[in-house]
């Protein structure tokens, strides 16, 4: 190769420009990427706004949510609350000095069960009334004195006085074997306005006491021919009319009931 040819080849190679290769995303791919990034930022902002709104509406704080507060002793609920499912709690109490109000459209039931989920005690307050179920019922005063108790064996009234308000009050005691009224350290007094009747259909009525007093019995008057003159008689005999009425007659050497039977008329 001649010198002129070598010089011409070098000039041709030097006149050519170096080739550059572009690296990256261009054109419609770049525009789509920017669009998705912008859409993702919008979704993030919307999600953040919704989260802040939910926290604001539900009143989320570090202590709880809304009227529900988490304390060291448990949960604290303020205001009106509605429970759609059964509530299980160890203890429910109101604020000091504030009442605890329970309201239901049907009834309020309190059930106490054992470890086998068997019902032991039940308290139901409904539209038809108040019903309690259990082995024993006790009512005590603020000092702890027993006012009323009832179980399968007996019913005890511990109040000093039982007062019934109302125009009419009727008591009916029925038992298959018997009824016993006992006052161990006091009196039994029965008072009525009209009649007090003691009736035994198949048995007898016994009055067993050291002293029996029949007060305000009417006194039969003997005829003038059979009456004795003298001092006033202080000894009487008790007489019974055919209709069962009792009256007094002045005692004599014999029975004077027939002489003084004018009370029976």
VOGU-3710 file (C-alpha; in Angstrom, 3 decimals, decimal comma):
1> xxxxxxxxxx> 0,000/0,000/0,000  1,349/3,351/-0,978  1,680/6,262/1,348  -1,124/8,171/-0,324  -3,647/5,329/0,244  -2,804/5,123/3,957  -3,257/8,822/4,374  -6,686/8,733/2,646  -7,959/5,855/4,873  -6,994/7,659/8,034
11> xxxxxxxxxx> -8,804/10,764/6,930  -12,003/8,764/6,181  -11,977/7,067/9,631  -11,400/10,323/11,425  -14,261/12,009/9,607  -16,853/9,422/10,866  -18,751/10,409/14,174  -18,819/8,014/17,179  -22,209/6,113/17,617  -24,173/6,781/20,937
21> xxxxxxxxxx> -26,707/4,195/22,421  -29,594/5,694/24,524  -30,549/3,855/27,801  -34,005/4,430/29,520  -37,784/4,659/28,868  -38,956/7,082/26,252  -42,109/7,869/24,401  -45,495/6,451/25,442  -43,874/4,147/28,026  -42,526/7,150/29,874
31> xxxxxxxxxx> -45,900/8,888/29,846  -47,653/5,725/31,188  -45,121/5,449/33,995  -45,696/9,055/35,048  -49,469/8,470/34,925  -49,284/5,424/37,223  -47,000/7,241/39,642  -49,437/10,161/39,764  -52,402/7,790/40,258  -50,577/6,012/43,073
41> xxxxxxxxxx> -49,877/9,334/44,809  -53,553/10,303/44,498  -54,624/6,950/46,018  -52,168/7,392/48,857  -53,508/10,875/49,608  -57,135/9,676/49,456  -56,344/6,726/51,736  -54,553/8,997/54,170  -57,493/11,423/54,180  -59,990/8,601/54,769
51> xxxxxxxxxx> -57,875/7,214/57,607  -57,695/10,616/59,289  -61,464/11,053/58,826  -62,212/7,630/60,368  -59,931/8,362/63,307  -61,675/11,695/63,771  -65,212/10,306/63,513  -64,574/7,248/65,705  -62,626/9,398/68,142  -59,630/7,089/68,291
61> xxxxxxxxxx> -57,108/8,050/70,941  -54,298/6,309/72,743  -56,753/5,590/75,602  -59,519/3,991/73,546  -62,202/4,615/70,970  -65,160/6,977/71,322  -66,872/6,544/74,701  -64,856/3,396/75,318  -61,717/3,896/77,373  -59,072/1,381/78,330
71> xxxxxxxxxx> -57,950/1,736/81,926  -55,822/-0,282/84,311  -58,933/-1,882/85,868  -60,620/-2,737/82,565  -62,881/-0,982/80,079  -64,705/2,265/80,852  -67,801/3,084/78,837  -69,414/6,519/78,967  -72,799/7,647/77,644  -75,537/5,553/76,032
81> xxxxxxxxxx> -74,449/2,235/74,548  -76,267/-0,483/72,660  -75,289/-4,155/72,804  -76,573/-6,334/69,971  -74,996/-9,537/71,267  -74,630/-11,045/74,777  -72,341/-9,135/77,125  -69,968/-11,093/79,345  -68,309/-9,169/82,154  -66,973/-9,835/85,627
91> xxxxxxxxxx> -68,246/-6,550/87,059  -70,390/-3,678/85,760  -70,626/-0,453/87,746  -71,434/3,185/87,124  -69,534/6,301/88,036  -69,551/7,270/91,727  -72,783/9,112/92,394  -74,279/8,268/88,976  -77,059/5,713/88,337  -76,690/2,625/86,155
101> xxxxxxxxxx> -79,538/2,530/83,638  -80,492/-0,624/81,720  -83,145/-0,479/79,001  -84,514/-3,148/76,692  -87,426/-3,337/74,265  -88,373/-6,807/75,566  -86,782/-7,836/78,861  -83,620/-7,675/80,942  -82,351/-11,057/82,121  -79,583/-11,855/84,572
111> xxxxxxxxxx> -78,524/-15,517/84,588  -76,065/-17,229/86,918  -74,745/-20,590/85,778  -72,249/-23,112/87,106  -69,185/-24,580/85,441  -71,404/-26,960/83,442  -73,453/-24,041/82,095  -76,475/-25,118/84,155  -78,819/-22,352/85,282  -78,690/-21,713/89,033
121> xxxxxxxxxx> -80,268/-18,297/89,528  -82,270/-16,172/87,109  -83,638/-12,651/87,349  -85,990/-11,488/84,594  -87,630/-8,067/84,348  -90,009/-7,889/81,400  -93,207/-6,322/80,172  -95,305/-8,972/81,945  -93,695/-8,401/85,333  -90,727/-9,268/87,514
131> xxxxxxxxxx> -89,679/-12,901/87,938  -86,926/-14,432/90,048  -85,756/-18,027/90,155  -83,331/-19,518/92,636  -82,884/-21,629/95,721  -83,474/-18,743/98,110  -84,676/-15,137/98,092  -83,582/-12,649/100,761  -84,363/-8,978/101,330  -82,253/-7,120/103,890
141> xxxxxxxxxx> -82,126/-3,579/105,202  -79,140/-1,266/104,953  -78,019/-2,422/108,400  -78,080/-6,079/107,354  -81,299/-6,998/109,170  -83,367/-9,680/107,473  -86,692/-8,281/106,257  -87,946/-11,125/104,068  -86,694/-14,530/102,978  -88,202/-17,456/101,119
151> xxxxxxxxxx> -87,024/-20,930/100,171  -88,472/-24,398/99,669  -89,015/-24,896/103,397  -90,368/-21,613/104,748  -91,152/-17,950/104,195  -89,864/-15,570/106,859  -90,963/-11,978/107,446  -88,430/-10,287/109,688  -89,982/-6,812/109,875  -91,447/-5,724/113,176
161> xxxxxxxxxx> -94,721/-4,784/111,512  -96,455/-6,055/108,387  -98,788/-3,452/106,920  -101,040/-4,024/103,945  -102,400/-0,977/102,134  -105,697/-1,426/100,355  -109,435/-1,443/100,870  -109,738/-5,229/100,837  -107,183/-7,805/101,788  -107,894/-11,508/101,891
171> xxxxxxxxxx> -105,602/-14,228/103,163  -106,124/-17,873/102,298  -103,816/-20,524/103,750  -104,010/-23,999/102,297  -101,740/-26,902/103,162  -102,070/-30,672/102,601  -100,983/-31,578/106,148  -101,367/-28,600/108,426  -100,620/-24,972/109,219  -98,832/-23,833/112,349
181> xxxxxxxxxx> -98,740/-20,265/113,655  -96,073/-19,784/116,305  -94,960/-16,702/118,229  -91,999/-17,778/120,327  -91,460/-14,509/122,206  -94,650/-12,512/121,802  -98,401/-12,436/121,327  -100,665/-13,309/118,436  -103,530/-10,874/117,977  -106,340/-11,146/115,442
191> xxxxxxxxxx> -108,762/-8,238/115,119  -111,595/-7,815/112,640  -114,564/-5,521/112,165  -117,305/-8,103/111,594  -116,893/-11,801/112,320  -113,940/-13,988/113,242  -114,754/-17,611/112,458  -112,865/-20,721/113,542  -114,134/-23,789/111,727  -113,033/-27,417/111,783
201> xxxxxxxxxx> -114,904/-29,699/109,402  -113,763/-33,120/110,611  -111,892/-32,404/113,826  -112,170/-30,213/116,877  -111,051/-26,785/118,054  -108,915/-26,878/121,177  -108,053/-23,935/123,419  -105,102/-24,930/125,586  -103,897/-22,272/128,026  -103,488/-21,594/131,715
211> xxxxxxxxxx> -106,203/-18,971/131,507  -108,956/-18,489/128,931  -110,873/-15,208/128,963  -114,077/-14,601/127,033  -114,619/-10,877/127,114  -117,888/-8,960/126,664  -120,195/-11,976/126,605  -123,873/-11,035/126,968  -125,512/-11,827/130,280  -128,773/-13,655/130,358
221> xxxxxxxxxx> -131,538/-12,164/132,540  -133,497/-14,521/134,731  -137,231/-14,046/135,226  -138,366/-12,114/138,266  -139,948/-15,182/139,811  -136,752/-17,217/139,566  -134,329/-14,474/140,478  -132,892/-14,625/143,966  -132,781/-11,592/146,138  -129,602/-10,816/147,934
231> xxxxxxxxxx> -126,127/-9,671/147,153  -124,974/-9,251/143,580  -123,782/-12,488/142,033  -120,119/-12,526/140,900  -119,962/-16,133/139,746  -121,413/-17,060/136,370  -121,667/-20,106/134,206  -121,130/-20,124/130,470  -124,151/-21,253/128,488  -124,525/-22,185/124,844
241> xxxxxxxxxx> -127,581/-21,469/122,725  -128,765/-23,964/120,076  -127,318/-21,666/117,393  -123,895/-21,762/119,080  -124,064/-18,381/120,759  -122,419/-18,059/124,193  -123,829/-16,088/127,069  -123,385/-15,790/130,813  -125,891/-16,791/133,453  -125,731/-16,236/137,182
251> xxxxxxxxxx> -124,570/-19,404/138,843  -126,861/-21,137/141,287  -127,188/-24,452/143,082  -128,107/-25,924/139,718  -127,776/-24,886/136,087  -129,453/-21,565/135,325  -128,951/-21,615/131,531  -132,584/-22,453/130,823  -133,797/-19,737/133,137  -131,656/-17,101/131,365
261> xxxxx> -132,118/-18,391/127,801  -133,805/-15,196/126,660  -130,502/-14,230/125,054  -130,994/-16,996/122,492  -134,256/-15,513/121,202
//
